[in-house]
Amino acid sequence: METFLNSGVGPWTAGEVLTAFLFLIGAFIVRAVVISVIGRRLQVWAERTETEADDIALRAIVGPVGSLVMVVGVYLAFRALAPSAEDVVSWSEKIFRVLLTLIVAWGVFRLVDAAAVILGEMARRTDNTYDDHLVPLLRKASKVLVAVMAFLLAAQNMGYSVSGLLAGLGLGGFAFALAAKDTIANLFGGVTILLDRPFRVGDWITFDGTDGVVEEIGLRSSRIRTFAKTLTAVPNQTLANATVENHSLMPKRRVKMSVGVTYDATPDQMRTLVDRVEAFLKAHPGIHQEFMLVKFTEFGASSLDLFIYYFSSTTNWSEHLQVRQDVNLGIMDIIAAMGLSVAFPTRTVHLVQEAQE
C-alpha cells in the first residue's frame, strides 16, 4: 500500500490524487445530505406553518450551505494536490476566501428577503401604512450594506488596501454628495415622514397653501391629489420641514356661526329662541354632544346676534355638510315658527323738518 501511495501519477503521487478524490467525494456526499435529507425535512416542517417567511429562510440557507460545502471540498482537494507550492497555495487561499465571502453574502441577501417577508406580514397586521412603505426601504438599504461589506472583504482578501479604497470612496462620495445633496435630503425627508407619521396615504392634508389627498409617499417625493384633481409631486424635504395640517385625523368637525334676527324680537322671544335652538342641537343625531354653545351675544348694527358653536360627529366632508344643512334649515324653521325674521343689513334714516319762522 505504501508503495502504491508513493507511486507517481503525473506530477503528483497516488496518495495526493487519492486524498483529493476523497475530499471531492466527501463534499458531494455532505452536500447531498444537506440538500436532500436535512433540507427536505426542514421543508416539510416549514410547510406546516402559516407564514411563508420560514420557507424563504430555509431556501436561503440550504443553497449557500451546499455551495459552501463544495467550495471547501474543492479547496481541500486542491491543497492536497499542491501541498508545497507556496505561490499556488497563496492564490488558492485568496480565491477560497473571496468565494467564501461571496457565498456568505449570497446567503445574507436571501435571509434579508426572508426578514422582509416577516416584517411585511407584521406590517399588514397594523392599521397604518407607514411600515408598509418602510419595509421595502429597509430591505434595499440592508442589501446595499451587505453588498458594500462583501466587496470590501473580497478586496481585502485579494490583497488590496481597504484603507486606500475607503479613502478614495470617501472623496468620491463627498463629490457625489455635493452633486446629489437635494436627492439625499429628500431621501432622509421620506424616512422622517415614514418614522414621524404626520400623515399617511389617503389623508387630507394642508401645507403651504396646498390642499389635497395623499396618494403616494415615495423615497424622493410624495404625490398629493388636489381637489381640482391635479397631481402635485412635493419633495419630501419640503414636506418634512413644512407645517402640515392633517384634516383626516380630526375626531370631529367644528362649526362656528352667527345668526341674526331683527330688532323687533322681544327679550322673552330671544330667551325662547336660545332654548329651542339648543334643544334642537341636543336632539340631532349628527351632532357631537360633548360640547356646544348657543348664546345671545351681540347687539349688531342691524340684528340681534345669536352665536352658535357645535361639532359634527362625522369627519366625512359630504356628511358634515349634510349635518350643517340640517342645522341651518332647522334654525330657520324655529325662527319662522316663532314669528321672527332673519335680519339683513338695513339702515333707517330719520328726517327732521325744521320749524319755519
C-alpha positions as CSV (number, residue, x, y, z in Angstrom):
1,M,0.0,0.0,0.0
2,E,2.8,2.4,0.9
3,T,4.4,1.7,-2.5
4,F,1.2,2.4,-4.3
5,L,0.6,5.7,-2.4
6,N,4.1,6.8,-3.2
7,S,3.9,5.9,-6.9
8,G,3.8,8.7,-9.4
9,V,0.6,9.8,-11.2
10,G,1.8,12.6,-13.4
11,P,3.3,15.4,-11.2
12,W,1.5,14.0,-8.1
13,T,1.7,10.9,-6.1
14,A,-1.1,8.4,-5.9
15,G,-1.7,9.3,-2.3
16,E,-2.2,13.0,-3.2
17,V,-4.6,12.1,-6.0
18,L,-6.5,9.7,-3.8
19,T,-6.7,12.3,-1.0
20,A,-8.0,15.0,-3.4
21,F,-10.5,12.5,-4.8
22,L,-11.8,11.6,-1.3
23,F,-12.2,15.3,-0.5
24,L,-14.3,15.8,-3.6
25,I,-16.4,12.7,-3.0
26,G,-16.9,13.7,0.7
27,A,-18.0,17.2,-0.4
28,F,-20.6,15.7,-2.8
29,I,-21.9,13.4,-0.1
30,V,-22.2,16.1,2.5
31,R,-23.9,18.4,0.0
32,A,-26.4,15.7,-0.9
33,V,-27.1,15.1,2.8
34,V,-27.6,18.8,3.5
35,I,-29.9,19.3,0.5
36,S,-31.8,16.0,0.3
37,V,-32.1,14.9,3.9
38,I,-31.8,18.0,6.2
39,G,-33.3,20.4,3.6
40,R,-36.3,18.2,2.8
41,R,-37.1,17.5,6.5
42,L,-36.9,21.2,7.3
43,Q,-39.1,22.0,4.3
44,V,-41.8,19.6,5.5
45,W,-41.7,21.3,8.8
46,A,-41.8,24.8,7.2
47,E,-44.8,23.9,5.1
48,R,-46.9,23.2,8.2
49,T,-46.6,26.8,9.3
50,E,-48.8,29.6,8.1
51,T,-46.1,32.1,7.3
52,E,-44.0,32.0,4.1
53,A,-41.0,33.5,5.8
54,D,-39.6,30.2,7.1
55,D,-39.9,28.6,3.7
56,I,-37.9,31.5,2.2
57,A,-35.4,31.4,5.1
58,L,-34.9,27.7,4.6
59,R,-34.2,28.1,0.8
60,A,-31.9,31.0,1.7
61,I,-29.8,28.8,4.0
62,V,-29.8,25.4,2.1
63,G,-28.4,26.7,-1.2
64,P,-25.5,28.7,0.2
65,V,-24.6,25.9,2.6
66,G,-24.5,23.4,-0.2
67,S,-22.3,25.7,-2.3
68,L,-20.0,26.3,0.7
69,V,-19.5,22.6,1.2
70,M,-18.5,22.2,-2.4
71,V,-16.1,25.1,-2.3
72,V,-14.4,23.7,0.9
73,G,-14.1,20.3,-0.8
74,V,-12.6,21.7,-3.9
75,Y,-10.2,23.9,-1.9
76,L,-9.0,20.9,0.3
77,A,-8.6,18.8,-2.9
78,F,-6.5,21.5,-4.5
79,R,-4.4,21.8,-1.4
80,A,-3.9,18.1,-1.4
81,L,-2.5,18.3,-5.0
82,A,-0.2,21.2,-4.3
83,P,1.0,20.9,-0.7
84,S,4.4,22.7,-1.2
85,A,3.9,25.2,-4.0
86,E,3.8,28.5,-2.0
87,D,2.6,30.7,-4.8
88,V,-0.2,28.3,-5.8
89,V,-1.2,27.9,-2.1
90,S,-1.3,31.6,-1.6
91,W,-3.5,32.3,-4.6
92,S,-5.8,29.3,-3.7
93,E,-6.3,30.7,-0.2
94,K,-7.2,34.2,-1.6
95,I,-9.7,32.7,-4.1
96,F,-11.1,30.5,-1.3
97,R,-11.6,33.5,0.9
98,V,-13.2,35.5,-1.8
99,L,-15.6,32.7,-2.7
100,L,-16.4,32.2,1.0
101,T,-17.2,35.9,1.3
102,L,-19.4,35.9,-1.8
103,I,-21.3,32.8,-0.6
104,V,-21.9,34.3,2.8
105,A,-23.1,37.5,1.2
106,W,-25.4,35.5,-1.1
107,G,-26.9,33.7,2.0
108,V,-27.3,37.0,3.8
109,F,-29.0,38.5,0.8
110,R,-31.6,35.7,0.8
111,L,-32.0,36.0,4.5
112,V,-32.8,39.7,4.1
113,D,-35.6,38.7,1.7
114,A,-36.9,36.3,4.4
115,A,-36.8,39.0,7.0
116,A,-38.6,41.4,4.7
117,V,-41.4,38.9,4.3
118,I,-41.7,38.6,8.1
119,L,-41.7,42.3,8.5
120,G,-44.2,42.7,5.7
121,E,-46.6,40.2,7.3
122,M,-46.3,42.1,10.6
123,A,-46.8,45.4,8.8
124,R,-50.0,44.2,7.2
125,R,-51.5,43.4,10.6
126,T,-51.2,47.0,11.7
127,D,-53.7,49.8,10.9
128,N,-51.2,52.3,9.5
129,T,-49.4,52.1,6.1
130,Y,-46.2,53.7,7.1
131,D,-44.5,50.4,8.0
132,D,-45.7,49.0,4.6
133,H,-43.6,51.7,2.9
134,L,-40.7,51.3,5.4
135,V,-40.2,47.5,4.9
136,P,-39.1,47.8,1.2
137,L,-36.8,50.7,2.1
138,L,-35.1,48.7,4.9
139,R,-34.8,45.7,2.5
140,K,-33.0,47.7,-0.2
141,A,-30.7,49.5,2.4
142,S,-29.8,46.2,4.0
143,K,-28.8,44.7,0.7
144,V,-26.7,47.7,-0.3
145,L,-24.9,47.5,3.1
146,V,-24.3,43.7,2.6
147,A,-23.0,44.3,-0.9
148,V,-20.6,47.0,0.2
149,M,-19.3,44.9,3.1
150,A,-18.8,41.9,0.8
151,F,-17.0,44.0,-1.8
152,L,-14.6,45.4,0.9
153,L,-13.9,42.0,2.4
154,A,-13.3,40.4,-1.0
155,A,-10.9,43.3,-1.9
156,Q,-9.1,42.8,1.4
157,N,-8.8,39.1,0.8
158,M,-7.3,39.7,-2.6
159,G,-4.6,41.8,-1.1
160,Y,-5.8,45.3,-1.9
161,S,-5.6,48.1,0.6
162,V,-9.0,48.7,2.0
163,S,-8.0,51.9,3.8
164,G,-6.9,53.4,0.5
165,L,-10.0,52.2,-1.2
166,L,-12.1,53.7,1.6
167,A,-10.3,57.0,1.2
168,G,-11.0,57.0,-2.5
169,L,-14.6,56.1,-1.9
170,G,-14.8,58.9,0.7
171,L,-13.6,61.5,-1.8
172,G,-15.8,60.2,-4.5
173,G,-18.7,60.0,-2.0
174,F,-18.1,63.6,-0.9
175,A,-18.2,64.8,-4.5
176,F,-21.3,62.7,-5.2
177,A,-23.0,64.0,-2.1
178,L,-22.4,67.6,-3.2
179,A,-23.9,66.9,-6.5
180,A,-26.9,65.0,-5.1
181,K,-27.5,66.8,-1.8
182,D,-31.1,67.6,-2.7
183,T,-31.8,63.9,-3.5
184,I,-30.2,62.8,-0.3
185,A,-32.2,65.4,1.7
186,N,-35.4,64.2,0.0
187,L,-34.5,60.6,0.9
188,F,-34.0,61.5,4.6
189,G,-37.1,63.5,4.4
190,G,-39.0,60.5,3.2
191,V,-37.6,58.4,6.1
192,T,-38.5,61.1,8.5
193,I,-42.1,61.1,7.2
194,L,-42.3,57.3,7.5
195,L,-41.0,57.4,11.1
196,D,-42.7,60.5,12.4
197,R,-46.1,59.6,10.8
198,P,-47.6,63.1,10.3
199,F,-49.9,61.7,7.7
200,R,-50.5,58.5,5.6
201,V,-51.8,57.6,2.2
202,G,-55.4,58.6,1.9
203,D,-55.2,61.5,4.4
204,W,-56.4,65.0,3.5
205,I,-53.7,67.5,4.3
206,T,-53.0,71.2,4.0
207,F,-49.5,72.8,3.9
208,D,-48.1,76.0,2.4
209,G,-51.3,76.7,0.5
210,T,-51.6,73.2,-1.0
211,D,-54.7,71.3,-0.2
212,G,-55.3,67.7,-1.2
213,V,-55.3,63.9,-0.5
214,V,-52.0,61.9,-0.2
215,E,-51.8,59.3,-2.9
216,E,-48.2,58.1,-2.5
217,I,-45.3,58.5,-0.2
218,G,-42.1,57.8,-2.2
219,L,-38.4,57.9,-1.4
220,R,-37.8,61.2,-3.1
221,S,-41.2,62.9,-3.3
222,S,-44.9,62.4,-2.2
223,R,-47.8,62.8,-4.6
224,I,-50.8,64.9,-3.5
225,R,-54.1,64.8,-5.4
226,T,-55.6,68.3,-5.1
227,F,-59.4,68.8,-5.1
228,A,-59.1,70.3,-8.6
229,K,-57.9,66.7,-9.5
230,T,-54.4,67.8,-10.4
231,L,-51.5,65.7,-9.2
232,T,-48.8,67.6,-7.2
233,A,-45.4,66.0,-6.6
234,V,-43.9,67.5,-3.5
235,P,-40.3,66.9,-2.4
236,N,-40.1,65.0,0.9
237,Q,-37.7,67.6,2.2
238,T,-40.3,70.3,1.8
239,L,-43.0,68.2,3.5
240,A,-40.7,67.2,6.3
241,N,-39.9,70.9,7.1
242,A,-43.4,72.3,6.5
243,T,-46.3,72.7,8.9
244,V,-48.7,70.1,7.8
245,E,-52.4,70.2,8.9
246,N,-53.9,66.7,8.8
247,H,-57.7,67.1,8.5
248,S,-58.2,63.3,8.4
249,L,-57.1,63.0,12.0
250,M,-59.9,65.2,13.3
251,P,-62.1,63.2,15.6
252,K,-65.0,65.7,14.8
253,R,-65.6,68.8,12.7
254,R,-66.2,72.2,14.2
255,V,-69.0,74.6,13.1
256,K,-69.0,78.2,14.3
257,M,-71.5,80.7,13.0
258,S,-73.7,83.7,13.9
259,V,-77.4,84.1,13.2
260,G,-79.0,87.5,13.5
261,V,-82.8,88.2,14.0
262,T,-84.4,91.6,13.6
263,Y,-84.7,94.1,16.3
264,D,-88.5,93.7,16.7
265,A,-87.8,90.5,18.8
266,T,-88.6,90.8,22.5
267,P,-86.4,89.6,25.3
268,D,-88.7,86.6,26.0
269,Q,-88.6,85.6,22.4
270,M,-84.7,85.7,22.4
271,R,-84.7,83.5,25.5
272,T,-87.1,81.1,23.9
273,L,-85.1,81.1,20.7
274,V,-81.9,80.3,22.5
275,D,-83.6,77.4,24.4
276,R,-85.2,76.0,21.2
277,V,-82.0,76.1,19.1
278,E,-80.0,74.4,21.9
279,A,-82.7,71.7,22.3
280,F,-82.7,71.1,18.6
281,L,-78.9,70.7,18.6
282,K,-79.0,68.2,21.5
283,A,-81.6,66.1,19.7
284,H,-79.8,66.0,16.4
285,P,-78.1,62.6,15.8
286,G,-75.3,64.0,13.7
287,I,-74.0,66.5,16.3
288,H,-71.4,65.6,18.9
289,Q,-72.9,66.1,22.3
290,E,-69.7,66.7,24.3
291,F,-69.6,70.4,23.8
292,M,-71.9,73.1,22.2
293,L,-72.8,76.7,22.7
294,V,-75.9,78.7,21.9
295,K,-75.7,82.3,23.2
296,F,-77.2,85.7,22.5
297,T,-74.0,87.6,22.3
298,E,-74.3,90.9,20.3
299,F,-76.4,93.9,19.6
300,G,-75.3,94.2,16.0
301,A,-75.7,97.1,13.7
302,S,-78.9,95.7,12.2
303,S,-79.5,92.5,14.1
304,L,-79.6,90.7,17.4
305,D,-76.9,88.1,17.0
306,L,-77.1,84.5,18.2
307,F,-73.7,82.8,18.5
308,I,-73.9,79.0,17.6
309,Y,-70.9,76.7,18.2
310,Y,-71.0,72.9,17.8
311,F,-69.2,69.8,16.3
312,S,-70.5,67.3,13.8
313,S,-69.8,63.7,14.8
314,T,-68.7,62.7,11.3
315,T,-65.4,63.9,9.8
316,N,-66.5,62.9,6.2
317,W,-66.8,66.1,4.2
318,S,-70.1,65.3,2.5
319,E,-71.8,64.0,5.6
320,H,-70.5,67.1,7.6
321,L,-72.1,69.4,5.0
322,Q,-75.3,67.5,5.3
323,V,-75.4,68.0,9.1
324,R,-74.7,71.7,8.6
325,Q,-77.5,71.9,6.1
326,D,-79.9,70.2,8.5
327,V,-79.0,72.5,11.4
328,N,-79.3,75.6,9.2
329,L,-82.8,74.6,8.0
330,G,-83.8,73.6,11.5
331,I,-82.8,77.1,12.8
332,M,-84.8,78.8,10.0
333,D,-87.8,76.7,10.9
334,I,-87.6,77.7,14.6
335,I,-87.2,81.4,13.7
336,A,-90.2,81.2,11.3
337,A,-92.3,79.3,13.8
338,M,-91.8,82.0,16.4
339,G,-92.8,84.7,14.0
340,L,-89.3,86.2,13.9
341,S,-87.3,87.1,10.8
342,V,-83.6,86.6,9.9
343,A,-82.0,90.0,9.8
344,F,-80.1,91.5,6.9
345,P,-78.2,94.8,6.8
346,T,-80.6,97.7,6.9
347,R,-80.4,101.4,7.7
348,T,-83.1,103.7,8.9
349,V,-82.9,107.3,8.0
350,H,-84.9,109.8,10.2
351,L,-85.7,113.1,8.5
352,V,-86.3,116.1,10.8
353,Q,-88.2,119.0,9.4
354,E,-87.1,122.3,10.9
355,A,-89.8,124.7,12.1
356,Q,-90.3,127.7,9.7
357,E,-90.3,131.1,11.2
